[in-house]
């Protein structure tokens, strides 16, 4: 294990500890759970330790190859000398030939990478970068032969996964800043993010984008080499062919991707100049990439991994922002199907069968009829349940639902295979515009419901304990939802096949939940690592407040109905805005609570008083202008900085726990000098999905020592994860400072306290007086005067 790690600057001790533990976890083939608060350089620590291991592993393998050849050359046994000499000569020659063949593949690839890099740099200096001459040169003269395309060299690989493309792009920038900026990296994304063909990107639904891309690609792949070389521009303009896709150009651009680290924006821009498909180029780069960046769903879903040809064996998988991994896995493997969609799909299938019945083989005809029968039975199930007055929500085990819909005797495995291999969804979709006409009771959607139905069939082949089927019957919007319950089943292949799996996050508490629900099925050793923050203790003021000016603070669903409770929020915010410099970010448990509070404060006059001190910005449910609101808030805070004597001292942003602004947004320095959390965001306890998840956990796990059932623990953990993410928005680097004010008497209880991050919990203060809290916060910022960044 190395004593030191290369780092862009002198690392803090917690970063050194993080890197040593991560390196050791990978080296010893363990599972790791790593918690490092936001702002402690977690991404750089991951990069500098994981890539150090990758570099060392490569050197060790090369050394082992050399020693293996030397060992074979020195072997002796009891055979005659001439037999030994002949055997040794053959074995050594075989090893040398294998090593040389692998080296030749790498050399050919490196040569293509260098040529691609020179060509791109040369052409970027021209006004017309990808003219006809350049394109022909790029697609033919400098490229490897077709025979090389199948010679992919699978390197030792690290897969880095995160929730969003923006987080992956941030990680790319961190790699560039690290000592390992020459590593081969490819970043994967959806067609929505990567496609550059206007004929595809103008489509509004993801399904249509995917299907149109596949159609154009198949047409493009069908062109022979003679067609590609003759009258290229004219042929590209022909309908039904993608002008950006050809296997040769994809191979070349994949070489360019590996020659220089690029984020998604850079890839798309470069591909646009090269007139090449970035979507397939990034995938073509996977075999020889050393680091592959991809969103959660591409790694966590078996079908997605298969489509990408992701090889888990001996790979290192790092899942960042893993605090919601259990919920993410369950959500990825759940699905919703609407009654109207089933009716539409049944009609399209019936029309399709009438049109092609005479041309179908007997076995395909049988399967097609079975699919129609299954869809019909699911639709009929809705109608049967709608005739009953109560209840309107029904929950079934997988077996019960199969019996209810008469699907128990049908081989669903065969139907799924038939739908996918025959491309039935695409074929049936073509009859939507030509044959199916909208009616009063049918809504036609721009996607293939049959693909969702095939996924439902797959879900119905799971064990009874793996999920539940929920049917909600409403007048205009009846739907079926498959609820995935066992998150450990989809995650198990990663634990079995990967060399090491690392789960990392700013707040991984409660770690016990991850161990119970994800790792229990694995016998591998687990490394637990958690560190404090890099900021000095005096730069953080976390405080709970149990009483407002006139009443006790309890923002439970029933507590929010008490007269005067929302006015107390106005009293508290008004006091804090008078003593906090810069920006204040206030999080509410729900959009409804935010809306009610805003309306109450407008009527009481609190909002006018607050706006005279700090400009007020409010997030709204379903708003597509969150980025715009955030930008205006940031500008107002920065414009007020240093403006001594001004009446308006900054801005206050009101948002929602679990919303977009509570996760992944950087409120560093003056943008987040105070984070206020109103209440606790407990989910609706009557939600049938939540209830079923809690029942499942109660039936499979043991209660806590305090007597809390697993379902109750899960319910609280789900709430506190949102709180922990929100309060971590403020402290973003070693010199930052902020106050955190938690408004609710329940934050003063030990059970809630211990679910807060350790770096906050150990400094937490409790107050039952608004005046005392205001004075404490005021003193905190007076002591920080002159430290503002």
Secondary structure, DSSP 8 states (H G I E B T S, - for coil): --S----SS---HHHHHHHHHHHHHHHTT-EEEEE--TTS-HHHHHHHHHHHHHHHHHHHHHHHHHHHHHHHHH---SS-HHHHHHHHHHHHHHHHHHHHHHHHHHHHHHHHHHHHHHHHHHHTTSSSTT-HHHHHIIIIITS--HHHHT-------EEEEESSHHHHHHHHHHHHHSTTTTS-EEE---HHHH---HHHHT-SSHHHHHHHHHHHHHHHHTS-HHHHHSSHHHHHTSTT--TT--HHHHHHHHHHHHHS---HHHHHHHHHHHT--HHHHHHHTTTT-SEEEEEHHHHHSHHHHHHHT---TT-EEEE-SGGGHHHHHHHHT-EEEEHHHHHHHHHHHHHHHHHHGGGS-HHHHHHHHHHHHHHHHHHHHHHHHHTS-S-SEEEEEHHHHHHHTT-TTS-HHHHHHHHHHTTHHHHHHTHHHHT---BTTB---SS-HHHHHHHHHHHTTS-GGGEEEEEE--SS--EEEEEE--HHHHHHHHHHHSSEEEEEES----HHHHIIIIITT--S-EEEEE---SS-GGGEEEEEE-B-SSSB---STTGGGSTTHHHHHHHHHHHHHHH--EEEEEEES-HHHHHHHHHHHHHHTHHHHHHHHEEEEE--TT-S-HHHHHHHHHHHHHHHTT-TT-S--EEEEEEETTSGGGSS----GGGGSEEEEES-----TT-HHHHHHHHHHHHHS---TTS--HHHHHHHHHHHHHHHHHHTTS--STT--EEEEEESGGGGSHHHHTTS-HHHHTT-EEES-HHHHHHHHHHHHHHTTT---
